[in-house]
Every structure is written in C-alpha cells, then in structure tokens.
Amino acid sequence: MVKKIVLTLSLMFCFAEADVYESNCVKCHEKLPVSIDKYFYKYLLIYSSETDMKNAIISYLNYPAKETSVMSDAFISRFGLKEKSKLSQEELKEAVDVYWEKYKIFGKLK
C-alpha cells in the first residue's frame, strides 16, 4: 500500500513539474520561429555544465538583459528581450529541471 502511495505521489509531482514547463515555457516559445531546443543548445555551448547552465537560465529569466542573452544581436533586435518571468523561484527551478531532462545529451550519446 505504501509503495502505491509513493508511486502515485511521485507521478503527480512529475506531471506537475512538466505542467509548469509546458504551460509557461513551451506555450510562449511556440510563437517564436526558433524552437525551444535551439536555446538549450546555445546555453549548453556557452555554459557546458548542468549547474552553470541552469543558473544562467534562471538568472536570465529573473533579469533579462542583452548582455546575458545567448541569442544574437539580430535576434534580439527583431524579437526583443524576454520579459522578466512571473514564476516563483521554485516554479522556475522546476521548469528548468524539466527543460534539462528533456533536451540533455549527456548519457544519450552512444
């Protein structure tokens, strides 16, 4: 019985995290001509480690600036900077964790 409860709660937590990512990140990025995975690869090229990359994304989402964007000047001129995120720090962390798990290449290369 305890195993069923733990499994149910774990699944609910995973879906809740994915929901924050899907409803807040993917929903907005679908409107842009650059798919959301391209941002991931740009961050990965610059920051390379999971911790550095996640911190950089969260920092940018809290304080968007041209100087800290991974996008080109031409992209920023055309589409502008992202507005400051309205998500809580916990929600941002959850969304970035889901983003990392979805697109990470570590452990997937053969």
N, C-alpha and C positions, 0 to 999 in steps of 0.2 A: 504493500500500500504506500509506504513512504517513497519507494522508488518511482511509483506512478506520479505522486505529487511533485517530486523533484523534477522529473522529466517534463511534466506539464508546465511548471513554472519556468523551467529553462527555455522551453519552446516559446512561451509567451514573451519572455524577455528578448529573445532573438527577433521575434516578429515586431516587437515594439521598437527595437533599435532600427530595424530595416525600415519601418514606417517613418521614423524621423528623417532618415536619409531620403527615402523615396518622395515623401510629401514636401520636403523643404529644399532638397538639393536638386534631385532629378527633375522635379516639376519646373523649376526655374531654368535649368540648363537646357532643357528640351527646346527652349525658344531661341537658343544661340546656334550659329552654324558650325560650331566646334563641339564635337561630342565630349561628354564629361570625362571619358577615359583619356583624352588627349591632355587635359590639365594634369591628370595623375602622372603621366609620363614626363611632362615638363617638370613637375615638382620632383620626381624621382631622379631625373638627370642632375638637378641642382643640389638637392639635399641628400640623396642616396640612402640614408638610414631611415628606418621606420619612425624612430623617435623624433629626429630632426624634421622629417617631412610633416609629420602630424602637428608638431609645434608650429611650424611655418604656416601651415594651412589655417590652424586655429588663430594664430596671431593676425594673419591677413584678414580673416573673416571678422575679427574684432576691430581691426584698424586698417581698413583697405587704403592702400597708397600706391601710387605709380612706382615708387622706389622699391616696394616689396612685392610687386606683382611678378609672376613668372611669364606673363603674356607680353608680347611685343608692343612697342610703342604704337605701331599701326593698328593693332587690335584694340588697344585702349582708346586711341583716337576715334575709331569707328564705333565701338560699342560702349565705351566709358568704363569706369571702375564699378565694381560691385558695391552695393550699399552695405553698410555695417549690418552684420547679422543680428537678428532679433531673438535668436535662440539663446537659451541659458547655456552656461559653460558645460553643464552635464549633457545637454542635448547636442551641443557642438561636438563634444568628445565622442558621444555615441555615433553620430553621423559620420565623423571622420574615421572611426574604427570600422564601420560598415564599408565605407569607401575603400579603406586599405584592404580589407579582406576580399572585397570584390575584384580589385584590379592588381593586387600584388603579384609579382612574378617570382618572388623567392619561393623555392620549394615546388614550383610548377615547371621549371625548365628541366629537360632531360638530356 
